[in-house]
Amino acid sequence: MKYTYNTSGTCSRTINIEIENDKVVDVKFVGGCSGNLQGIGALVKGLTPEEVIARLEGIQCGMKGTSCPDQLAQALKEIRK
């Protein structure tokens, strides 16, 4: 399944997520720090959404109260509802 999540409070605007057989297959951020976000996408491939949430939820970028990794965790939590 493919999902699109509109971020809030970050430089990235959107996260495109693909999940198959309860594993993250692909993550692409639109906007934000390209190299760092490509790295995050590569690192979470093959993990379950729960593993990604456990690792990334709560990470903050400066004083924003969230971050691109945290927004990915929030997206996955929303998808799991």
TASUL-V925855 format. One record per helix or strand. SS is the DSSP state (hx for helix, st for strand). FROM is the first residue (numbers start at 1). TO is the last residue. Records with the same first field share a line. If there is no record, write none. Layout:
SS: FROM-TO / FROM-TO
//
This chain:
st: 2-6 / 12-20 / 23-31
hx: 34-44 / 49-56 / 68-80
//
